[in-house]
Amino acid sequence: MSMLKLAIQNARSGMRNYLSLIISLAFTILILCNFINLVDSGILDQLGESNARNIEVILQILSFVIGCFMFFFIWYATNVFLTKCKKEIGIYVFMGLSNQEIGKLYATEILFIGSAALINGLLFGILTSQLFTMILMRLSTISVEIYFDVSVRSLLMTVLIFVFIYGIFVIKGYLDIVHSSVLEMIAANRQNEAVKQNRWLLAGKALSGVILISTGCYFAIKDAGMEVVGNLLLAVVLVVTGIYFIFGGLIPLLFQSLAHNKKFLYKKERNLWINSIIFRMKKNYRTYAIVCILMLCAITALAFGIAMKNRYDNIVHFENTYTYQIMSDQAGYHREFHNLIEKQNEVSYQSEAEITMLHEQYISEKFTVPIAIIAYTDVKNIAQTTGLPFNIKEPKDGEYVELNRLYLMSLTNESIGSTQEINGISYTSVDQTTAPYLGYMQEDMDYMIVNDSTYQQLKLLGTSVYMYNYKISDPSRFERSEADIRSSSHCLGLVKVDPERAEISWIKILFSVSVFMFMVFILASGSILFMKIYNDSFEEQARYHILSKLGIDDDVIKRSITYELLLTFVMPLLAMSCISYFSIKAIGELMQTTLPFVNVISLAVIYVCFFLFYLLSRFLYIGNVKKAVNSMYD
Amino acid sequence: MENKKILEIKNLVKDYGTKGFRTKVLRGVSLDIYENDFIAIMGPSGSGKTTLLNILSTIDHATSGTIRLNGKDITHLKNKELSKIRKDKIGFIFQDYNLLDTMTLQDNIALPLSLHGTANTNCIAKTKEMAALFGLSTHLKKYPYQLSGGQKQRGAACRALITAPEIIFADEPTGALDSKSSRDLLECLKHANEEGKATIMMVTHDAFSASFAKEVYLLNDGMIKCKLTKGKDRKEFYDRIIDVQASIGSDFV
């Protein structure tokens, strides 16, 4: 048999084992291909230059992230493959094959698997490109004309990226085999010999893990706004290292302690599955840690996307509080403007207020946006007429309440307690609100709500403007009343809000992209765990064969497998669930929002996905073990 | 008073192969095993001794004939019922030990009891008792890879005996052991038979091992050729076994 035939035969027989690897790789290739293709396709040009450019940048960054992820995923998968192959190909040594020949055999075999993933990924990438764009745009609620367009450049780019990364690891594996000794290859076939680990070492690792994770979580949530970004890298490094220590220290220590307590251990199947977990732990803890980290990435990506979307929706809602905002120099024209609007449209609600823009010379610090003041009673009246919530206490003399805009991502911290000096008198911020009392006009200016008497005093230091706000029942007809309003001599300025305005609609793409990232990460983490368990099941065959010879029931074996696999899935899930609270809280702090709902929902999705992976793993695991049991009767 | 009959084997036949190309491995073996017996089955290679042991231990099925365990016919039971019999009534000692490498010797020995649902305090006490009996008390915390072949096999014997099964089947238990370890194990089995009233059926090709049994059956061409009963002296019994082996003349490996 030629080497090529042998490699083909090996790859074919191993195909089932590596199906999940091929599917995950193909899915990653599909996403990468579609991202690159979407940038190339020209579909985004319909969104206007600014939006298209922003989306392109996001997709390029994400393609880079997926590329990096692909790098680590292939690294991991080829390592698992290499270890398994080393065990099998150790046998070839005795058939007189040289290391180079075995290396070539490995490289050929793994190339087949890589090719299968690449071909499938590209094929499905091409087939689903239109669907992908459609789902992406639908999820993002962006309406563009979608057509089938696959660029050769995007395909070539995908192939190049994949082949480059894959090639590195094929060569690495080849060199690894060529330079390894015969003894090493045979030793790879041996079982893990040292089962229990030193308890003090484990305790040390466990303590380090807990300290690292706690510190990481503390840094993640300790500040809001800008500081979160500063602390984020440190928090990520600490948490990732901590997770490795938890799985390499705390969990083995916990199970070793359980196994040490024989009163606990000698209860039905516990003796089997607890020992089995301890046995696997030393070899598998890195896998559990990777799975946990990937799930955290998934949940964080999703939370970020949802938070951005929520914030975007709020901003849109904020901007659309009023359809028209008319500036005038005098009070008492609200009826006139109302009548002008009513010629073409129906007014739903309206409000009016006097605002005073302070002259710069009276303000101690220079600000990028002008400062305006508004009287407390005016704001209260606006809330009453518009139905907006109002729970602000009237500020005392020397105090003010900040009336802010909604930021997509605020990099400033809470400013309650800060002071503002106007004309030599200091005013302290006692509260802040982002309720859109002044609608779009709140976007470009910082407002201070002061009590009525203070307002009357400060009014003299600036220019007063009267603002008449109207919301019409059908905002899409906003252009119809424009001419009528402008016809009034009292209209000094008009802001009209287009409900379809899409200046920042590119943000919406972040949400759908984060959903895809979430899927990629979850699929990858589930596949990694699945691959590990599936490989382990072959090793377990011999043990279950022994148990069967001893007369241990199928039911007992199944129960033991169920507990073992359940814990294998639950351990990273639990660790991830605890840490996810902090990662999502950090995102919440960054976005200055609360995301517990996102946390619960994304956890629920992950739990459902993992339950399916668990069922599949259990099914195949028991199937494999049964083969060993049944072989006894053959 | 005669001891209780544990195993009753009548006309056991086992064929292998397809129609027209059948090979008879067992050609009508009949044998009774009583409580507290220690029987060795010897025979040249291909005589059918392992096949007989596999059938008796319910791992293989006979072509015809009956096996009664405690009076109950177990020849046609389903796999699930056979598993239950193996778990509740039979103990095994295999040539290659078959200890689970995932757990300590103590956990290996306790495994059948704990799976049986025995109270944990009993499991612990019984494990320690068995380990003391087989000289393994200082090795309980070790994993199989840390034990010598003899220690592993004694551990396997402890595991087989811990549930106090009706009968122990030992398949070439000394096959992979050096002479010192073999003697230690056989002494332990003898002790378990004499003091612990265990019933043991051992398959071996080794006359030395067989001489520890009370009775030796010599199997050839799928049939029992003769039965030897031990006198007072093991050495004399060993010589007799060697003589019979020589008279049969086949290759006893």
Boltz contact constraints between the chains, C-beta under 6 A:
constraints:
  - contact:
      token1: [A, 191]
      token2: [B, 101]
      max_distance: 6.0
  - contact:
      token1: [A, 193]
      token2: [B, 145]
      max_distance: 6.0
  - contact:
      token1: [A, 195]
      token2: [B, 143]
      max_distance: 6.0
  - contact:
      token1: [A, 262]
      token2: [B, 124]
      max_distance: 6.0
  - contact:
      token1: [A, 263]
      token2: [B, 120]
      max_distance: 6.0
  - contact:
      token1: [A, 266]
      token2: [B, 110]
      max_distance: 6.0
  - contact:
      token1: [A, 266]
      token2: [B, 114]
      max_distance: 6.0
  - contact:
      token1: [A, 266]
      token2: [B, 120]
      max_distance: 6.0
  - contact:
      token1: [A, 266]
      token2: [B, 123]
      max_distance: 6.0
  - contact:
      token1: [A, 267]
      token2: [B, 120]
      max_distance: 6.0
  - contact:
      token1: [A, 271]
      token2: [B, 107]
      max_distance: 6.0
  - contact:
      token1: [A, 271]
      token2: [B, 111]
      max_distance: 6.0
  - contact:
      token1: [A, 271]
      token2: [B, 114]
      max_distance: 6.0
  - contact:
      token1: [A, 275]
      token2: [B, 102]
      max_distance: 6.0
  - contact:
      token1: [A, 275]
      token2: [B, 103]
      max_distance: 6.0
  - contact:
      token1: [A, 275]
      token2: [B, 107]
      max_distance: 6.0
  - contact:
      token1: [A, 276]
      token2: [B, 102]
      max_distance: 6.0
  - contact:
      token1: [A, 279]
      token2: [B, 102]
      max_distance: 6.0
  - contact:
      token1: [A, 543]
      token2: [B, 100]
      max_distance: 6.0
  - contact:
      token1: [A, 546]
      token2: [B, 98]
      max_distance: 6.0
  - contact:
      token1: [A, 551]
      token2: [B, 83]
      max_distance: 6.0
  - contact:
      token1: [A, 551]
      token2: [B, 86]
      max_distance: 6.0
  - contact:
      token1: [A, 551]
      token2: [B, 87]
      max_distance: 6.0
  - contact:
      token1: [A, 553]
      token2: [B, 83]
      max_distance: 6.0
  - contact:
      token1: [A, 556]
      token2: [B, 115]
      max_distance: 6.0
